[in-house]
Amino acid sequence: MQHWIDEPEALRARISAWQGQARVGLDTEFIRERTFYPQLALVQLSVPGEVLLVDPLAAGVAQALRPLLVDPGMLKIMHSASEDLQALLRGCNALPAPMFDTQVAAAMAGMGAGLGYQKLVEQVTGVALEKGETRSDWLRRPLSESQLKYAADDVLHLHELHAALDAKLRALGRLDWLQADGERALQVAAGDGDDPMPHLALRSAQTLDAAGQARVRRLLRWRDAEARRSDRPKGWVLDNELAVQISRRPLADFQAFNALLDASPKSPRRARKELFELLAQPLDEDERQLPLNRAGEAVDKQRLRGMQEAVAALAASLGIPEGLLCARRHLEALLEGRGWPEALEGWRRSLLEPALKPLLP
């Protein structure tokens, strides 16, 4: 049975009727093409035999949804939840805890990396779902019948997926892995902060010297803050490659800087003076000590290859994807002496440290 809910009292009544349910399927539809923050457009909820399509755009509905999201006694079953978490935090000022992510659970169960919902449903239940409406305008009202069906399908099979995956993880002794990763995902979403070292994730920043990397870091941090303030996509505020280009060397005067920006079709039309002054400031002592994006140049490539092989062998023995266990950038951080990355703490480190410690300098 499927219900459209656009009144807070109706939502509270349905949630009240679900008291005693230990689990609820949860998904969202949101729009993010023209904004920094995702615009929550629809929330889908399911218990066995019933689906709610909840309109968070209706007055009071998002607030009425919050108690269910934060109920510690109700497990929220989701699929590939990271962006949904951001949308719910922005739209409802709440995060769904505790959480069971079926995409992560499938990878931990050895069923494959990054499985989409439709593919996982077919693999577990044999049901082939339609793939239409993935690029719909979910903010329009009323939603079409095909949109409503697609949205309902996205939560219709979550309970079946949970039952199958929970059993697999319990048999493998890996349920605590999933719980740890779910808690970390919620912590990351709750932090919702900008990366203090954005230059390290920008591949083209590897071509800059130390001073250039400090300058591009300034630009990227300014860009990220401005994107949040204006609620615009980061690339609309300042393009990555343009940021690298204008960070290569400080220009002598604003006129030359302006001419350089004029030559790029992706250059910002506003805040040019602010950007020029940002680049012109001399480096402070902290900036001179920044970790550098080295592109592996300063890393012992033979040692890195050995570590990658060790990770691959360990992942194969566990029957899980290498990427779930450890990313290359984390190995590079270890080789550069930056210590164990936060992302590897917990179950990953307990597995990886015995295999990698002999290979570290």
C-alpha positions in Angstrom: 0.0 0.0 0.0 1.3 3.4 -1.0 0.4 6.8 0.6 1.2 10.4 -0.4 1.9 12.4 2.7 1.9 16.2 2.6 0.5 17.1 6.0 2.4 16.9 9.3 -0.5 15.4 11.2 -0.9 12.7 8.7 2.8 11.9 8.9 2.7 11.8 12.7 -0.3 9.4 12.6 1.5 7.0 10.2 4.7 7.1 12.2 2.7 6.5 15.4 1.1 3.4 13.8 4.6 2.1 13.1 5.5 2.0 16.8 7.1 -1.3 17.5 8.7 -1.6 14.1 12.4 -2.2 14.4 13.4 -1.1 10.9 12.3 1.4 8.3 13.4 1.7 4.6 14.5 5.2 3.8 15.5 7.0 0.6 15.4 10.6 -0.7 15.1 12.5 -4.0 16.9 15.8 -4.2 18.1 18.4 -6.7 21.7 19.8 -6.6 22.5 20.9 -10.2 22.4 24.6 -9.4 23.1 24.8 -5.7 25.9 23.9 -3.2 23.5 22.3 -0.8 21.1 19.5 -2.0 17.5 20.6 -2.1 15.4 17.8 -0.4 12.4 17.2 -2.7 11.0 13.8 -1.5 11.4 11.3 1.3 10.4 7.7 0.9 9.7 5.5 3.9 8.7 1.8 4.0 7.8 -0.9 6.4 6.7 -4.3 5.1 3.5 -3.8 3.2 3.4 0.0 3.2 5.3 2.8 1.5 5.0 6.5 2.4 6.0 9.2 -0.1 6.6 12.2 2.1 6.6 15.8 0.7 9.2 17.8 2.7 8.2 20.9 0.7 4.8 21.1 2.5 4.7 23.2 5.6 5.7 21.4 8.8 6.3 18.0 7.2 10.1 18.1 7.4 9.9 18.9 11.2 7.3 16.1 11.7 9.8 13.6 10.0 12.6 14.4 12.4 11.5 12.2 15.4 11.6 9.1 13.2 15.0 10.0 11.8 16.6 10.3 15.2 14.8 7.4 16.9 17.6 5.2 18.2 15.3 2.2 18.4 14.5 2.1 14.7 17.2 1.0 12.2 17.1 3.1 9.0 17.8 0.9 5.9 19.3 2.9 3.1 21.3 2.4 -0.1 24.4 4.4 -1.0 23.4 6.9 1.7 26.1 9.6 1.7 24.3 12.2 -0.4 20.9 11.3 1.2 22.5 12.2 4.6 23.5 15.6 3.4 20.0 16.2 1.9 18.3 15.1 5.2 20.6 17.2 7.3 19.8 20.2 5.2 16.1 19.6 4.8 15.2 18.1 8.2 18.0 19.2 10.5 18.5 15.6 11.4 20.5 12.5 10.4 19.0 9.0 10.3 20.7 7.0 13.0 21.3 4.1 13.4 21.8 3.3 9.7 22.3 0.2 7.6 23.7 1.0 4.1 22.9 -1.9 1.7 25.5 -0.9 -0.9 28.3 -0.9 1.7 27.0 -4.1 3.2 27.0 -5.8 -0.2 30.6 -4.9 -0.7 31.6 -6.2 2.7 29.7 -9.4 2.0 31.8 -10.0 -1.2 29.0 -9.3 -3.7 30.8 -6.5 -5.5 31.8 -2.8 -5.2 29.5 0.1 -5.7 26.5 -2.0 -6.7 23.5 0.1 -7.7 20.1 -0.4 -6.1 18.5 -1.9 -9.2 21.3 -4.4 -9.7 21.4 -5.4 -6.1 17.7 -5.9 -5.9 17.8 -8.1 -9.0 20.8 -10.1 -7.6 19.1 -10.7 -4.2 15.4 -10.9 -5.2 15.3 -11.6 -8.9 13.1 -8.6 -9.5 14.1 -6.3 -12.4 13.2 -2.7 -11.6 12.7 0.1 -14.2 15.5 2.7 -14.4 13.4 5.7 -15.6 13.1 9.1 -13.8 16.7 9.2 -12.6 17.0 12.7 -13.9 13.5 13.9 -13.0 12.6 17.3 -11.6 11.6 16.2 -8.2 10.8 19.7 -7.0 7.8 20.0 -9.3 4.3 19.3 -8.0 2.3 17.3 -8.6 4.7 14.4 -9.3 3.9 12.2 -12.3 2.7 8.6 -11.8 6.0 7.3 -13.2 7.9 9.5 -10.7 5.8 8.1 -7.8 6.3 4.5 -8.9 10.0 5.0 -9.3 10.3 6.7 -5.9 8.3 3.9 -4.2 10.4 1.2 -5.9 13.5 2.7 -4.3 12.3 1.6 -0.8 10.1 -1.3 -1.7 12.8 -3.9 -1.5 15.1 -2.5 1.2 13.8 -4.9 3.9 14.5 -7.9 1.7 18.0 -6.6 1.0 18.6 -6.0 4.7 17.5 -9.5 5.7 19.8 -11.1 3.1 22.8 -8.9 3.8 22.5 -8.9 7.6 22.5 -12.7 7.5 25.6 -12.8 5.2 27.5 -10.3 7.4 26.6 -12.1 10.6 27.8 -15.4 9.1 31.1 -13.7 8.1 31.5 -11.9 11.4 31.5 -8.5 9.7 28.4 -6.8 11.0 30.5 -4.7 13.3 32.4 -3.4 10.2 29.2 -2.1 8.8 28.1 -0.5 12.0 31.5 1.2 12.3 31.4 2.5 8.8 27.8 3.7 9.3 28.7 5.6 12.4 31.7 7.2 10.6 29.5 8.2 7.6 27.1 9.9 10.1 29.9 11.7 11.8 31.3 13.0 8.5 27.8 14.2 7.4 27.3 15.9 10.8 30.6 17.7 10.5 29.7 19.0 7.1 32.8 21.1 7.0 35.1 22.0 4.2 38.4 20.2 3.6 41.2 22.1 5.3 43.7 20.7 2.7 41.8 20.8 -0.5 44.9 21.0 -2.7 45.8 17.4 -1.7 42.7 16.1 -3.5 43.3 18.1 -6.7 45.5 16.1 -9.1 46.6 19.1 -11.2 47.9 20.8 -8.0 50.8 18.3 -8.2 52.4 20.4 -10.9 52.8 23.4 -8.6 55.8 24.1 -6.4 55.3 24.4 -2.6 54.4 28.1 -2.8 52.0 27.5 -5.6 50.3 24.8 -3.7 49.9 27.1 -0.7 48.3 29.7 -3.0 45.9 27.3 -4.6 44.9 26.0 -1.2 44.0 29.6 -0.3 41.9 29.9 -3.4 40.1 26.6 -2.9 39.3 27.3 0.7 37.9 30.7 -0.3 36.0 29.1 -3.1 34.5 26.5 -0.8 33.4 29.1 1.8 31.9 31.3 -0.9 30.0 28.4 -2.5 28.4 27.7 0.9 27.6 31.3 1.5 26.0 31.8 -1.9 24.6 28.3 -2.2 26.2 27.8 -5.6 28.1 24.8 -6.9 31.9 25.1 -6.3 32.7 25.0 -10.0 30.4 28.0 -10.6 32.4 30.1 -8.1 35.9 29.1 -9.3 37.0 26.4 -11.6 39.7 23.9 -10.4 42.0 24.3 -13.3 41.7 28.0 -13.4 42.6 28.1 -9.7 45.8 26.1 -10.5 46.7 28.3 -13.4 46.5 31.6 -11.5 48.4 30.1 -8.5 51.6 29.3 -10.5 53.2 32.6 -9.7 51.9 35.9 -8.2 51.4 38.5 -10.8 52.9 42.0 -10.3 49.7 44.0 -10.7 45.9 43.7 -10.8 45.8 44.7 -14.4 47.9 41.7 -15.4 45.8 39.4 -13.2 42.6 40.7 -14.7 43.9 40.1 -18.2 44.8 36.5 -17.3 41.3 35.9 -16.0 39.7 37.6 -19.1 41.5 34.9 -21.2 39.6 32.1 -19.5 35.9 31.5 -20.4 35.4 30.0 -16.9 36.8 33.0 -15.0 34.8 34.7 -12.2 33.4 38.1 -13.1 33.2 39.2 -9.5 35.5 39.2 -6.5 38.6 39.6 -8.7 40.2 42.1 -6.5 39.7 39.8 -3.5 41.3 36.9 -5.3 44.2 39.1 -6.4 44.9 40.2 -2.9 44.5 36.7 -1.6 47.2 35.5 -4.0 49.5 38.4 -3.3 49.8 37.9 0.4 53.1 36.5 1.5 53.2 32.9 2.9 53.0 32.6 6.6 54.9 30.1 8.7 52.1 27.6 8.8 51.7 27.7 5.0 55.4 26.9 4.6 54.9 23.7 6.6 51.8 22.5 4.6 51.8 18.9 3.4 52.4 18.8 -0.4 50.5 17.1 -3.1 53.4 15.2 -4.5 51.8 12.9 -7.2 53.8 10.1 -5.7 57.1 11.7 -6.9 58.6 11.8 -3.4 57.2 8.3 -2.7 59.2 5.2 -3.2 57.2 3.8 -6.1 58.6 0.3 -5.7 57.6 0.3 -2.0 54.2 1.7 -2.9 53.7 -1.1 -5.5 54.5 -3.6 -2.8 52.0 -2.1 -0.5 49.3 -2.1 -3.2 50.1 -5.8 -3.8 49.7 -6.5 -0.1 46.4 -4.8 0.0 45.2 -6.6 -3.1 46.2 -10.0 -1.6 44.5 -9.2 1.7 41.3 -8.0 -0.1 41.3 -11.2 -2.2 41.6 -13.4 0.8 38.7 -11.6 2.4 36.6 -11.6 -0.8 36.1 -7.8 -0.7 37.0 -5.0 -3.1 40.4 -3.5 -2.7 38.9 0.0 -2.7 36.7 -0.9 0.3 39.8 -1.9 2.3 42.3 0.9 1.4 42.7 3.6 -1.3 46.1 4.5 -2.9 46.1 8.0 -1.4 46.0 6.4 2.1 49.1 4.3 1.2 50.9 7.4 0.0 50.0 9.2 3.2 51.6 6.3 5.2 54.7 6.3 3.0 55.1 10.1 3.4 55.1 9.6 7.2 51.8 11.3 7.8 50.5 8.5 10.0 47.5 6.3 9.7 44.6 8.2 8.0 41.4 8.5 10.0 39.6 6.6 7.3 41.7 3.5 8.0 41.2 3.4 11.8 39.2 0.6 13.3 38.7 -2.7 11.5 40.7 -1.7 8.5 43.8 -0.8 10.5 43.5 -4.0 12.5 43.6 -6.0 9.2 46.1 -3.8 7.3 48.7 -3.0 9.9 50.3 -6.5 10.2 50.5 -6.7 6.3 51.8 -3.1 5.7 54.0 -2.4 8.7 56.9 -4.5 7.4 56.8 -2.5 4.1 56.8 1.0 5.7 60.2 2.9 5.9 
